[in-house]
Amino acid sequence: MTKFQRHPKHKKLKDSWRRPRGHQNKLRKGKKSKGKKPNVGYGTQDKGKHPSGYYEKIVHNTKELEDVNEEEEAVRIGGTVGKRKKKEITENAEKMGLKVLNPFKEG
């Protein structure tokens, strides 16, 4: 069940949130009995984080691995990096104990 209910609650409509736009709509007006609306203050404390819980740090070479904070940041290898260097970065990151979000895979 979603935190914010769609209004009006018809069976054929999905539960996904849609902003109430009606002139006399009670939910739009903010009546407490009609349910909650998403407002400022419902945001999460984890803005900008990867679902794994780390901040992403984009890396293009092995030298940039030294600047990564292993407790808070995970490594994402840049899209323009080639296969050989990507393999090199992945191996060095594993030795340093860093999490790689898009590691090199053989095959």
DODO-830316 format. One record per residue (C-alpha): x, y, z. Coordinates in steps of 0.5 Angstrom, whole numbers, padded with zeros to 4 digits, always signed. Layout:
REM residues N
XYZ/...
//
This chain:
REM residues 107
+0000+0000+0000/+0003+0007-0002/+0004+0012+0003/+0000+0017-0001/-0007+0015-0003/-0010+0017-0010/-0016+0021-0010/-0022+0019-0011/-0021+0012-0010/-0024+0008-0016/-0023+0000-0017/-0020+0001-0024/-0015+0006-0023/-0008+0004-0020/-0006+0007-0013/+0000+0011-0016/-0001+0018-0014/-0004+0024-0018/-0004+0031-0016/-0012+0033-0014/-0014+0039-0019/-0021+0039-0018/-0024+0046-0015/-0028+0043-0009/-0023+0037-0008/-0022+0036+0000/-0016+0033-0001/-0013+0039-0005/-0015+0044+0000/-0012+0040+0006/-0017+0037+0010/-0014+0032+0015/-0019+0027+0014/-0018+0026+0007/-0011+0023+0007/-0004+0026+0006/-0001+0030+0001/+0007+0029-0001/+0009+0036+0002/+0016+0039+0004/+0019+0035+0009/+0017+0028+0007/+0024+0027+0003/+0029+0022+0005/+0036+0023+0008/+0039+0019+0003/+0039+0024-0003/+0044+0023-0008/+0046+0016-0005/+0046+0009-0009/+0041+0004-0007/+0047+0000-0004/+0048+0006+0001/+0054+0009-0002/+0055+0015-0005/+0058+0014-0013/+0065+0017-0015/+0066+0016-0022/+0073+0014-0024/+0077+0014-0030/+0084+0011-0028/+0087+0008-0022/+0090+0014-0019/+0083+0017-0018/+0082+0011-0013/+0086+0014-0008/+0081+0020-0007/+0076+0015-0005/+0073+0014+0002/+0072+0007+0003/+0066+0008+0008/+0062+0013+0005/+0063+0012-0003/+0063+0007-0008/+0067+0007-0015/+0063+0007-0021/+0068+0006-0027/+0067+0012-0033/+0063+0010-0039/+0069+0012-0044/+0074+0007-0040/+0076+0001-0044/+0076-0006-0043/+0084-0007-0041/+0084-0001-0036/+0077-0003-0033/+0080-0009-0031/+0086-0006-0028/+0081-0001-0024/+0077-0007-0022/+0083-0011-0019/+0086-0005-0016/+0079-0003-0012/+0078-0010-0010/+0085-0010-0007/+0084-0003-0003/+0077-0006-0001/+0073-0001-0005/+0066-0003-0008/+0065-0003-0015/+0058-0001-0018/+0060-0004-0025/+0066-0008-0024/+0069-0012-0030/+0067-0019-0032/+0070-0023-0037/+0066-0026-0042/
//
